[in-house]
Amino acid sequence: MKTLKYFYTLIIIVTLFTGCSDDSDPVFEPNPVEGLEKIYEFTAEEYSLELYSDKLNLEVGYNEISVRIKDLANNEYLTNAEVSWMPLMHMETKEHSAPHSTLDNSESNSVYSGTIVFQMPGNETEYWDLELTFKINGKVITDTYEITVLQPNEDQKKLQVFLGNDDNKYILAYVNPKAPEIGINDFTAVLYKMENLMDFPLVENYSITVDPRMPGMDNHSSPNNQDLVYNATSELYEGKLSLTMTGYWKINLKLINDEGETIMGKDVSESNSESDLYFELEF
């Protein structure tokens, strides 16, 4: 009889707990921009436009940027807008754009993410602005905002703008590793061709040889590096970078087109200590 009472008591307790765990319990959604810095907030009519980055500022070189658009009427972020952008540098004698991707919200529907490769910083007389356009419910809103682009604090070459021996101008930018470590690092870069002052298409299916050296340590190299090859899914050049110790490294590079011709860069040898195409890092 006691066993039966315990059984009924257990049923009542389970029922009570089940009844309390209903849809009224709060649901905590992850913050889609957690870990990012909000570097700008602009206003466009009845909307607020927020720009986020993993850096404190926009810098010369490769920048990953996220855009959120808030409807100020209901304080909700747009998830179904068509968003585009256009960076523009205003120089004293001309204007030009910068290599940039499209904006995509496939990873988080309220965050439109993309990249811009700024070729130069602004100064007292020359500056960058960013045109942002979005379409929502058949309405198109466009506005332009001045932005600040700085030279990175670290005195390391992470961007190369050069004329290849095929008479084309290229923009090669370092992407990863952001925090290099001793060992084998995933190594990525992005490559664009300058068709004119406003158009910078991605360069596909070239290759980039990788030869890291330590100039302060008899210019020694490292084992198990892998050359950069194009990945059509990520739209990046991907390889492996072997770093055997901390310190200053010069990553000597050589750009080779899809016909096997060298476009820029030199092999490192006893008579040639460095390539004229390279990245630098120190950790």
Number of C-alpha atoms within 10 A of each C-alpha: 6 6 8 9 9 11 11 10 12 12 10 12 11 11 11 11 10 10 9 11 9 9 7 7 8 7 7 6 6 7 8 12 17 9 11 15 16 18 16 14 13 14 14 15 11 9 18 16 16 17 19 24 21 17 15 11 19 24 21 20 25 23 20 17 22 23 23 21 25 18 15 13 8 7 11 12 18 17 16 13 20 16 22 17 19 18 22 21 24 15 14 9 6 9 14 14 22 22 24 22 19 13 18 18 19 10 10 13 15 22 24 24 22 18 16 22 26 27 21 18 18 20 12 5 8 15 19 23 18 17 14 18 17 17 14 13 8 8 8 12 14 14 14 16 13 13 18 14 21 16 16 15 7 9 10 14 16 19 24 18 15 16 15 14 12 11 9 12 16 22 23 24 24 22 19 16 15 12 9 18 15 12 15 17 18 16 23 21 22 24 24 21 20 20 12 10 13 15 15 20 15 18 19 19 14 19 21 25 20 22 24 26 22 19 15 10 11 9 15 12 19 16 13 11 20 18 18 24 18 21 14 10 6 9 15 20 24 22 21 18 28 22 23 14 13 13 13 16 23 22 21 23 25 21 21 17 16 10 8 10 12 18 19 20 20 19 17 18 9 8 7 9 14 22 19 14 19 22 20 17 20 13 12
